[in-house]
Amino acid sequence: LLMESEHLQQVRLVSWFRRTYPGVRVFAIPNGGARSGPQGALLKAEGVSPGVPDLFVPEWSLWVEMKREKGGTLSPAQSDWISYLDDCGYQCIIGHGFEDAKRQIITLAGLM
């Protein structure tokens, strides 16, 4: 069985989330991906910051960092951001694939 990319896992998660919790908004933080030098400089000047988690759910003060099902690890910048956001009082989860992120979100939703 071929493992889906982190991108496809996140696409599945967002689709599932929007169907399951239609009144609760989720949006992506487009921090990843290769960019040209000038484009990267423009985005950095606009406030793009490496390591910010992939998704945010404002109503639940929830940040979601997506990783591959197996082998996905946090970068130092991601660990730093998650620690900072935890200290600020946000919920942060690290989803290792769609199913893991979905399970963690269902657990959190039950506590809301």
N, C-alpha and C positions, 0 to 999 in steps of 0.2 A: 504494500500500500504506500503510495507516494504521499509525503507530507506536504500540506499546503504551505505556501509562503506566509510570512507574517502579514503581508498586505492582504492576502485573501482571508486569513483568519480574522483580521480587523474588519474587513468588509462584511463578513458573515455576522460578526458581533454587532456592528452598527445596525444592520438590517434586522436582526433578531430583536435588539433593544427597542428599536422604533416600533416594531409590531407589538411587542410585549408591554411596553410602557408608552403608549401613544401621546400622552399629555406631558411627558418628561423629555426635555431636550438634551441631546448629546451632540457634541461637535468635535471635530478633529483639529489638532494643532499641527500644521504642516511643517515640522522641523526637520524631517529626515530627507534623504535623497541627495544625489550629487548635483552640484550647481557650478556654473562657471565662476571664476574669481570675481568679476564685476557684479554678477547677480547675487553671489553670496555676500559681498560687501554691502549692497543695497538692502538686503534682507536683515543683515546684522544691524545696520543703522536704523531700520524700522522696528527693531526690538526682538527679532528672532533670537532665541537663546538655546544652544545645544543642551539636550538632556531633559527638556520639558516633556512630561508624559504625553502620550499620543491622543488621548480623549479626555474631555471634561463634561461632567453632568452637573450644571450649576445648582439645580434644585436640591441635589443630594450632597453638594460640596465634595464630589467624587472625581478623582483623577484616576485614569486607567492607563497603565503602560503595557503594551502588547509585546509579547516575545514569542519566538517559535515554540512549538510544543516541547521539543527536546533541544537542549544545548543553548537556548537563548539566555544570555546573561546581561546584567546591567552594566553600562559603562560607568566610569567614575562620575561623569557629569549627571547621568541619570540618577545614580545613588544620592548625589548631593541634592538634586532638586527634590527627590522624593522625601529625603530627610527634612529639608526645609519646609515642604508643604505639610508634612506630618506635624512639625513644630508649630505651624500656623493654624493647626486645627482641622485640616482637610483629611478626608478619607483617601487613601491611596492603595490601589491594588495592582499587582503585577500578574497579568494573565498569561500563562504559558499555553497559548492556543485558545481557540474559540471556546471549547468546552470548559476549560479551567476558568476563564474570565466569566463566562455565563454562570457557572456555579457560584463564584464569589459574589457576583452582582445579585443573584437570587437570594443569597444569604443576607447581604446588606439590605436589600429591599424589604426583607421580612422584619428587619430591625427598625425600619423607618416608621 
